[in-house]
Amino acid sequence: MKSILKNIVWLLLLSFTAYGQKNEIRVAQKELKNGNSEQALAVLSPVSYLINNAADEYRIHFYFIKGSASLDLANNKVNVSKNLSQAAIAFNDLILVESESGKIKYTPEALNALITIKKDLISSANEDLTAEKFSESSGKYYQAYLLDKTDTLQLYNAALSYKNANQNELALKCFEELKTINYSGDGQVYIAYNREKLIDEAFVSKEDRDLKVQYGTHLKPRQEIHSKKAEIYKNIALIYVQTGYKEKAMRAIALAIKLNPDDSSLAFMEAKLYLETKDYEFFDKLAAAIIENNPNNAELVSNLGICCQNERYFEGAEYYFKKAIEIDRQYSNAYVNLSALLIEKGILMTTAMSDLGSSVADKKNYENLKLKRESVLKSVVPYLQKVVVLDPNNNRAKQLLTTLNNVIHIQSKSIASDY
């Protein structure tokens, strides 16, 4: 008896719920026809959580009204991203319900709406990208991709935008998906040789390139197919580097280098990773290959030295700064960097001296460090003098040189008095 009563109550509840849904949907439909899209959504809101268990007929009408109202609001610039997304979800749900029920009524209209939504999302994303609103553009590109997964360009655009927005986790998710689907993004690139800069330049269109050739500023017009695979692996590696996953970064860089062996930035990144893992021997091996491929690039070699100094690999830093000077005797930054390194070595010696005790052995070590420190600081003087010659307006180098000479003079007097 109790079971029968329970079932009757349940049936009554279902009847009231169905009546409520039907009534709310009718009211919402009326509001939509009257142009009150916001009110239509407000009417539907209380029954949203019940709609999954409703009859197909009610679900179809519910999703159609929700999708149409959301799209109307987006078209009127009201919460564009949110409403386009909400409209897309509603129309997709509608298509699914009609397909499962076999009652095709609104599907053609919903499909056309989804085409419009995708177009609007991409247009809005492009506007955000131009305004450097990367967080906004990335989400819209990704929503456009979810609407049409054959349009993998939007996934690529989303990945780049997430990266520019420093949303590494989402960027990595997109790049990894691009890798999984073997996206290459192959496209025609229009190239011509710039007579003034003496380098090849890429152009967005054939017309732009041909115009430059016609003006005579460029030569040797040609077309090449460029793949984005190497760039995808490079970005995956960069994100792994930034998030501290060095082993994953190394694997990604190795794949990127295979795809684009001429990209010196990849080789530099790989070398820097091995430097960070304290594998100095392999770092030097990779650095030697970089220098061999860039024999005249003193700045690049000096940057290797800076990386070494940052990682406390002072022996390597000194070697690469001196190598940069060997490549270009006029490159003042290398002299500055080497001077800074040697001064830092002197400071470390001073710290080591202050940590020594008063034993006979400690006193002996103290005197040895004192002599080495003076020798190191004296070796800085000619480098700073060279900086002043190359860059007479470098007042900081002049001031440092004066200070250094005073320190050396005081130290020399101190050492002499000790004997």
C-alpha positions as CSV (number, residue, x, y, z in Angstrom):
1,M,0.0,0.0,0.0
2,K,2.8,2.4,1.0
3,S,4.6,1.5,-2.3
4,I,1.4,2.3,-4.3
5,L,0.9,5.7,-2.5
6,K,4.6,6.5,-3.1
7,N,4.3,5.8,-6.8
8,I,1.1,7.9,-7.1
9,V,2.9,10.9,-5.3
10,W,5.8,10.5,-7.7
11,L,3.6,10.5,-10.7
12,L,1.8,13.6,-9.4
13,L,5.2,15.3,-8.9
14,L,6.3,14.5,-12.4
15,S,3.0,15.8,-13.8
16,F,3.4,19.1,-11.9
17,T,7.0,19.3,-13.0
18,A,6.2,18.7,-16.6
19,Y,3.4,21.3,-16.4
20,G,5.8,23.8,-14.9
21,Q,8.3,23.2,-17.6
22,K,5.8,23.5,-20.3
23,N,4.4,26.7,-18.8
24,E,7.9,28.2,-18.4
25,I,8.9,27.3,-21.9
26,R,5.7,28.8,-23.3
27,V,6.4,32.1,-21.4
28,A,10.0,32.1,-22.5
29,Q,9.0,31.6,-26.1
30,K,6.6,34.5,-25.9
31,E,9.4,36.8,-24.4
32,L,11.7,35.8,-27.2
33,K,9.1,36.6,-29.9
34,N,8.7,40.0,-28.2
35,G,12.4,40.7,-28.4
36,N,13.0,40.2,-24.7
37,S,15.9,37.7,-24.9
38,E,17.3,38.5,-21.5
39,Q,13.9,37.9,-19.9
40,A,13.4,34.7,-21.9
41,L,16.6,33.3,-20.4
42,A,15.6,34.5,-16.9
43,V,12.3,32.5,-17.3
44,L,14.1,29.4,-18.4
45,S,16.7,29.5,-15.6
46,P,14.6,28.0,-12.7
47,V,13.8,24.9,-14.8
48,S,17.3,24.4,-16.3
49,Y,18.3,21.7,-13.7
50,L,15.2,19.7,-14.5
51,I,15.4,19.7,-18.3
52,N,17.6,16.6,-18.7
53,N,14.8,14.4,-17.4
54,A,12.1,16.2,-19.4
55,A,10.3,14.8,-22.5
56,D,12.1,15.3,-25.8
57,E,9.5,17.8,-27.0
58,Y,10.2,20.1,-24.0
59,R,14.0,19.7,-24.2
60,I,14.0,20.6,-27.9
61,H,12.0,23.8,-27.3
62,F,14.0,24.6,-24.3
63,Y,17.4,24.4,-26.1
64,F,16.0,26.3,-29.1
65,I,14.8,29.2,-27.0
66,K,18.0,29.3,-24.9
67,G,20.2,29.2,-28.0
68,S,18.2,31.8,-29.9
69,A,18.0,34.2,-26.9
70,S,21.7,33.8,-26.2
71,L,22.7,34.4,-29.8
72,D,20.4,37.5,-30.0
73,L,22.1,38.9,-26.9
74,A,25.6,38.3,-28.4
75,N,24.6,40.0,-31.6
76,N,23.6,43.0,-29.5
77,K,27.0,43.0,-27.9
78,V,25.8,41.8,-24.5
79,N,28.4,39.5,-22.9
80,V,29.5,38.4,-26.3
81,S,31.9,35.6,-25.4
82,K,29.6,34.1,-22.7
83,N,26.4,34.3,-24.8
84,L,28.0,32.9,-27.9
85,S,29.4,30.0,-25.9
86,Q,26.0,29.4,-24.2
87,A,24.2,29.6,-27.6
88,A,26.7,27.0,-29.1
89,I,26.1,24.6,-26.2
90,A,22.3,24.9,-26.4
91,F,22.2,24.4,-30.2
92,N,24.5,21.4,-30.0
93,D,22.3,19.9,-27.3
94,L,19.2,20.6,-29.5
95,I,20.8,18.8,-32.5
96,L,21.7,15.8,-30.3
97,V,18.2,15.5,-28.8
98,E,16.5,15.8,-32.2
99,S,18.9,13.2,-33.7
100,E,18.2,10.7,-30.8
101,S,14.5,11.3,-30.9
102,G,14.2,11.2,-34.7
103,K,12.1,14.4,-34.5
104,I,14.0,16.8,-36.8
105,K,12.5,20.3,-36.6
106,Y,15.0,22.9,-35.6
107,T,18.3,21.1,-36.6
108,P,18.8,23.0,-39.9
109,E,18.3,26.3,-38.2
110,A,20.6,25.3,-35.3
111,L,23.3,24.2,-37.8
112,N,23.1,27.6,-39.6
113,A,23.2,29.3,-36.2
114,L,26.4,27.4,-35.3
115,I,28.1,28.5,-38.5
116,T,27.2,32.1,-37.6
117,I,28.4,31.6,-34.0
118,K,31.8,30.2,-35.2
119,K,32.2,33.1,-37.6
120,D,31.4,35.6,-34.9
121,L,33.7,34.0,-32.4
122,I,36.6,34.1,-34.9
123,S,35.8,37.7,-35.8
124,S,35.6,38.8,-32.2
125,A,38.8,36.8,-31.4
126,N,40.7,38.6,-34.2
127,E,39.6,42.0,-32.8
128,D,40.8,41.0,-29.3
129,L,44.1,39.8,-30.8
130,T,44.7,43.1,-32.6
131,A,44.0,44.9,-29.3
132,E,46.4,42.4,-27.5
133,K,43.6,41.0,-25.3
134,F,45.1,37.6,-25.4
135,S,43.1,36.0,-22.6
136,E,39.8,37.0,-24.4
137,S,41.0,35.9,-27.9
138,S,42.3,32.6,-26.8
139,G,39.0,31.4,-25.3
140,K,37.1,32.4,-28.4
141,Y,39.5,30.7,-30.8
142,Y,39.2,27.5,-28.7
143,Q,35.4,27.7,-28.6
144,A,35.4,28.1,-32.4
145,Y,37.6,25.0,-32.7
146,L,35.2,23.0,-30.4
147,L,32.4,23.9,-32.7
148,D,34.2,22.6,-35.7
149,K,37.1,20.3,-34.9
150,T,38.1,20.1,-38.6
151,D,39.2,23.7,-38.4
152,T,42.4,23.0,-36.6
153,L,43.8,26.5,-37.4
154,Q,41.6,27.8,-34.6
155,L,43.2,25.4,-32.2
156,Y,46.6,26.7,-33.3
157,N,45.4,30.3,-32.9
158,A,44.1,29.4,-29.4
159,A,47.4,27.9,-28.4
160,L,49.4,31.0,-29.4
161,S,47.0,33.3,-27.7
162,Y,47.0,31.3,-24.5
163,K,50.8,31.4,-24.6
164,N,50.8,35.2,-25.2
165,A,48.4,35.5,-22.2
166,N,50.9,33.5,-20.1
167,Q,48.3,30.9,-19.5
168,N,50.8,28.1,-19.8
169,E,48.6,25.2,-18.8
170,L,46.0,25.9,-21.4
171,A,48.6,26.7,-24.0
172,L,50.3,23.4,-23.4
173,K,47.0,21.6,-23.6
174,C,46.4,23.1,-27.1
175,F,49.9,22.5,-28.3
176,E,49.9,18.9,-27.1
177,E,46.6,18.4,-28.9
178,L,48.1,19.9,-32.1
179,K,51.0,17.4,-31.7
180,T,48.6,14.5,-31.2
181,I,46.6,15.3,-34.3
182,N,49.8,15.8,-36.2
183,Y,48.9,19.4,-37.2
184,S,51.4,20.9,-39.6
185,G,49.7,24.1,-40.7
186,D,51.5,23.8,-44.1
187,G,51.0,27.0,-46.0
188,Q,52.5,29.0,-48.9
189,V,55.1,31.6,-47.8
190,Y,56.0,34.3,-50.3
191,I,59.7,35.2,-50.2
192,A,62.0,37.8,-51.8
193,Y,65.6,38.9,-51.1
194,N,65.9,42.4,-49.5
195,R,68.7,44.2,-51.4
196,E,69.3,46.7,-48.6
197,K,69.3,44.3,-45.6
198,L,70.9,41.4,-47.6
199,I,68.4,38.8,-46.2
200,D,65.3,36.9,-47.3
201,E,62.0,38.4,-46.3
202,A,58.6,36.7,-46.0
203,F,55.4,38.4,-47.2
204,V,51.8,37.8,-46.3
205,S,50.6,37.7,-49.9
206,K,52.0,37.2,-53.4
207,E,50.8,40.7,-54.3
208,D,52.8,42.4,-51.5
209,R,56.0,40.5,-52.5
210,D,55.5,41.2,-56.2
211,L,55.0,44.9,-55.5
212,K,58.4,45.1,-53.7
213,V,60.1,43.3,-56.6
214,Q,58.5,45.7,-59.0
215,Y,59.8,48.7,-57.0
216,G,63.3,47.1,-57.2
217,T,63.9,46.9,-53.4
218,H,63.7,43.0,-53.6
219,L,65.0,40.3,-55.8
220,K,64.6,36.5,-56.4
221,P,60.9,36.1,-55.7
222,R,59.9,32.5,-54.8
223,Q,57.4,30.5,-52.9
224,E,58.0,27.9,-50.1
225,I,55.8,25.6,-48.1
226,H,56.4,26.2,-44.4
227,S,55.3,23.8,-41.7
228,K,54.4,24.9,-38.2
229,K,55.4,21.6,-36.6
230,A,58.8,22.8,-35.4
231,E,57.2,25.9,-33.9
232,I,54.7,23.7,-32.0
233,Y,57.4,21.6,-30.5
234,K,59.5,24.7,-29.7
235,N,56.5,26.2,-27.8
236,I,55.9,22.9,-26.0
237,A,59.6,23.0,-25.0
238,L,59.5,26.6,-23.9
239,I,56.5,26.0,-21.7
240,Y,58.2,23.0,-20.1
241,V,61.3,25.1,-19.5
242,Q,59.2,27.9,-17.9
243,T,57.4,25.4,-15.7
244,G,60.5,23.5,-14.6
245,Y,60.0,20.2,-16.5
246,K,63.5,20.0,-17.8
247,E,63.4,16.4,-19.0
248,K,60.2,16.9,-21.0
249,A,61.6,20.1,-22.4
250,M,64.8,18.3,-23.6
251,R,62.7,15.7,-25.4
252,A,60.5,18.4,-27.0
253,I,63.6,20.5,-28.1
254,A,65.3,17.4,-29.6
255,L,62.2,16.8,-31.8
256,A,62.0,20.5,-32.7
257,I,65.6,20.6,-33.8
258,K,65.1,17.5,-36.0
259,L,62.3,19.4,-37.7
260,N,64.2,22.7,-37.9
261,P,67.9,22.2,-37.6
262,D,68.7,25.7,-38.7
263,D,66.9,27.4,-35.8
264,S,69.8,28.6,-33.6
265,S,67.4,29.6,-30.8
266,L,66.5,25.9,-30.3
267,A,70.2,24.9,-30.1
268,F,70.8,27.7,-27.6
269,M,67.7,26.6,-25.5
270,E,68.9,23.0,-25.5
271,A,72.4,24.0,-24.4
272,K,71.0,26.2,-21.6
273,L,68.9,23.3,-20.3
274,Y,71.9,21.1,-20.0
275,L,73.7,23.9,-18.3
276,E,70.9,24.2,-15.7
277,T,71.2,20.5,-15.0
278,K,75.0,21.1,-14.2
279,D,76.1,18.9,-17.1
280,Y,78.8,21.3,-18.1
281,E,80.7,18.9,-20.3
282,F,77.6,18.3,-22.6
283,F,76.8,22.0,-22.4
284,D,80.3,22.9,-23.7
285,K,79.9,20.4,-26.5
286,L,76.6,21.9,-27.6
287,A,78.0,25.4,-27.2
288,A,80.9,24.5,-29.4
289,A,78.5,23.4,-32.2
290,I,76.6,26.7,-31.8
291,I,79.8,28.7,-32.1
292,E,80.8,26.7,-35.1
293,N,77.5,27.5,-36.8
294,N,77.8,31.2,-35.8
295,P,81.5,31.9,-36.0
296,N,81.1,35.7,-36.3
297,N,78.4,36.2,-33.7
298,A,80.1,37.7,-30.7
299,E,76.8,38.7,-29.0
300,L,75.6,35.1,-29.1
301,V,78.8,33.8,-27.6
302,S,78.8,36.5,-24.9
303,N,75.2,35.4,-24.1
304,L,76.5,31.9,-23.5
305,G,78.9,33.4,-21.0
306,I,76.0,35.2,-19.3
307,C,74.1,31.9,-19.0
308,C,77.2,30.3,-17.4
309,Q,77.6,33.1,-15.0
310,N,74.0,32.9,-13.9
311,E,74.4,29.2,-13.3
312,R,77.7,29.8,-11.3
313,Y,79.7,28.1,-14.0
314,F,82.4,30.7,-13.8
315,E,85.1,28.8,-15.7
316,G,82.7,28.5,-18.7
317,A,81.6,32.1,-18.4
318,E,85.2,33.4,-18.5
319,Y,85.9,31.2,-21.5
320,Y,82.9,32.4,-23.5
321,F,83.4,36.1,-22.7
322,K,87.0,35.9,-23.9
323,K,85.9,33.9,-26.9
324,A,83.4,36.7,-27.8
325,I,86.3,39.3,-27.5
326,E,88.4,37.0,-29.8
327,I,85.6,37.1,-32.4
328,D,85.1,40.9,-32.2
329,R,87.7,43.0,-30.5
330,Q,85.4,46.0,-30.7
331,Y,82.4,44.4,-28.9
332,S,82.4,46.4,-25.7
333,N,79.6,44.3,-24.0
334,A,82.0,41.3,-23.9
335,Y,84.6,43.4,-22.0
336,V,81.9,44.7,-19.6
337,N,80.6,41.2,-19.0
338,L,84.1,39.8,-18.4
339,S,84.9,42.6,-16.0
340,A,81.7,42.0,-14.0
341,L,82.5,38.3,-13.8
342,L,86.0,38.9,-12.5
343,I,84.8,41.4,-10.0
344,E,82.2,38.8,-8.8
345,K,85.1,36.3,-8.4
346,G,86.9,38.8,-6.3
347,I,83.9,39.3,-4.1
348,L,83.5,35.6,-3.6
349,M,87.1,35.4,-2.5
350,T,86.5,38.2,0.0
351,T,83.5,36.2,1.4
352,A,85.7,33.1,1.6
353,M,88.4,35.0,3.5
354,S,85.9,36.3,6.0
355,D,84.7,32.8,6.7
356,L,88.2,31.6,7.7
357,G,89.2,31.0,11.3
358,S,92.5,31.8,13.1
359,S,94.3,28.5,12.8
360,V,97.7,28.4,11.1
361,A,96.2,26.7,8.0
362,D,93.4,29.3,7.9
363,K,95.8,32.1,8.0
364,K,97.8,30.6,5.2
365,N,94.6,30.2,3.1
366,Y,93.7,33.8,3.9
367,E,97.0,35.1,2.5
368,N,96.7,33.0,-0.6
369,L,93.2,34.2,-1.3
370,K,94.3,37.8,-0.7
371,L,97.0,37.5,-3.4
372,K,94.7,35.7,-5.8
373,R,92.0,38.4,-5.2
374,E,94.5,41.2,-6.0
375,S,95.6,39.3,-9.2
376,V,92.0,38.9,-10.3
377,L,91.1,42.5,-9.7
378,K,94.2,43.7,-11.5
379,S,93.2,41.6,-14.5
380,V,89.9,43.6,-14.7
381,V,91.7,46.9,-15.3
382,P,92.7,46.5,-19.0
383,Y,89.2,45.3,-19.9
384,L,87.6,48.3,-18.3
385,Q,90.1,50.5,-20.0
386,K,89.2,49.0,-23.3
387,V,85.5,49.7,-22.6
388,V,86.3,53.4,-22.0
389,V,88.2,53.5,-25.3
390,L,85.4,51.9,-27.2
391,D,82.6,53.8,-25.4
392,P,84.0,57.1,-24.1
393,N,80.5,58.0,-22.8
394,N,80.3,55.0,-20.5
395,N,80.5,56.9,-17.2
396,R,79.8,53.8,-15.2
397,A,82.8,52.0,-16.6
398,K,85.0,55.1,-15.9
399,Q,83.7,55.3,-12.3
400,L,84.2,51.5,-11.8
401,L,87.7,51.8,-13.2
402,T,88.6,54.6,-10.7
403,T,87.1,52.7,-7.8
404,L,88.9,49.5,-8.8
405,N,92.3,51.3,-9.0
406,N,91.8,52.7,-5.5
407,V,90.9,49.2,-4.1
408,I,94.0,47.7,-5.8
409,H,96.2,50.5,-4.4
410,I,94.8,49.9,-0.9
411,Q,95.2,46.2,-1.1
412,S,98.8,46.5,-2.4
413,K,99.7,48.7,0.6
414,S,98.1,46.2,2.9
415,I,100.0,43.2,1.4
416,A,103.3,45.2,1.6
417,S,102.7,46.1,5.2
418,D,102.1,42.4,6.0
419,Y,105.7,41.6,4.9
